[in-house]
């Protein structure tokens, strides 16, 4: 059984969370994609978590999955994310030792429900245009491409913006 997502707590270990992000994004880094989560510092993790609600799935005191939901009342760093009816997700990660258990699916279900509860009409996220497997995963969840973004030089690729209507 998959544990219920919970909010990141003040006493959760941000060093361990940063390590989880690095390990989860390592296969993308091995493909030459420099996602922010491949190299962010603990201070970056703290700042990014503060940009919204960070949710985790933990088991036996260990965080296995995480994602941050920026609610629709937060200004974003692109026009789509700045819309007052759009919530967006970032730094979604699952511990590589626990991938394939449905943790990301459970977390995304929770974030979509939470975005609806916060009044969002759409939930959005971005990923590298080269991350075809991730784009396929999100497409199967009902997301579709709604734009593009360019975060270079923080990353080394153009991003696609994917959105899902929340009805």
N, C-alpha and C positions, 0 to 999 in steps of 0.2 A: 504494500500500500504506500502511496506517495504522501508524504507529510503535507499539511496545509501550509501555503505560503504565509509568512509573517513579516512585519516591518523590521528593518534593520534596527537593532537595539544599540543603545549608547555603549554597552560593554562588549559588543561584537568586535572581533579582532580585524582591523582594517589592513594590517600587514597580511594576514591570511587571505582576506578578500582580494587584495591586490595580487597576491600569488595565484589565486584561483583564476582571476582574469587573465593573467599572463599565460598560465597553462592551457586554459580553454581556447585562447586565441593563437597559441603556438602553431597549430597546423596552417592557419592563414598566413602567419609570418613566414613559415617555411615555403609558402607559395609566392613569397615576395611582397605580400600585402602588409603595409605598415599601419594597421588599425591602431588607434590611440591606446586601446586596452592591451596591446602587445608590449607596451613599454612604459605605461603611465606609472608615476610615483605614488606612494601612499598619500601624499598631499593632494595629488590629482584625483585619486579615488575619493577622498574625503570631500573635495569640492564638487565632483560630479554627483556623488550621492546627495549632496545638499541641493542639487538642482531640481529635486522632486522627491518622490516617495521611493525609497529603495526597499525592495521586497526580496526576501530570501526564502529558500527551502533548506531547512537544516535537519540533520539527523544525528542523534547522539552528540549534540553540541558542535557539530561540524557543518559549516555552510557548504551545500552541494550545488546550489544554483542561485543566481541573482539577476536582477534587472532593476533599472530605475525608470519610473514613470513620471514624466514631467506633465503636470496637469494642464488643462486648457487655459488657466489663468496666468500662466508663466509666459513671458516673452521668450521667443526662441531665436536661434542664430540663423534662421532662414525664413523666408516669407511664409511657408507652409506651417512651420512650427510656431510662428508668431500669431497665427489665427486664433481668435478667442474660442473657437469650437473644436480645436484639435489638441489632443494629448499626444505625447510622443514617448517612445521607449528608447533607451540607450543602455549600453554596457550589459546586455544580456549574455550570460555565460553559465555553462554547466561544467562542473568538475569532470575532466576527461575520464576518470575512473567510474563515473556514474552516468555517462551518456548512454542513450538507448533505453532508459527506464521510463521515459515520458515526462521527465522533470521540466524540460523547456515547454512542452505542450501544456502542462498543468500551470506553470507560471504565466504563460501567455493568456490562457483562459482567465486566470485571475486578474491580470492587468487589463484585459479587455472589459471585464465586468466592472473593475474599479474605475476605468475611464468613463464608462456609461454612468456610473453612480456620481461621478464628478461633473456630469453634464456635457461631456464631449460628444460631438456628432461623428467624429472620426478619430481613429488612433493611427499613428504613423511611426515610421522608423526609417533608417537609411542603412545601406550597406554598399560595399564596393560593387561597381558594375561588373567586375570580374568574378564575383562570388556567386556563380550560377547555381550552385547547390543550395545556398541560403535563399536566393531569390525564389527558387523552386519551392522550397519549404514554405516560405511566406505566401506564395501564390496559392498553394494548396490550402492554406488557412483562410483564403478569401481576400488577401491583399493584392493590390494591383499598382503598377507604376503610376505615380501622380506627378513626378517631376524629377529633377536632377539637382545635385548640389556639388560644390567643389570646396573641400576643406583643406586643400593643399596650402601651405607646406606641412601642416600638422600630420597629414597622411600622404600617401603617394599614389592616390587614385581618385577618379571621379566617383561620386556616389549616385545611386538611384534612390529616390524617395518612394517608399511604398506606403499606401494607406488602405484602411479598411473602414467602411461605413459601419457605424454602431447603431443598429436599429433594434 
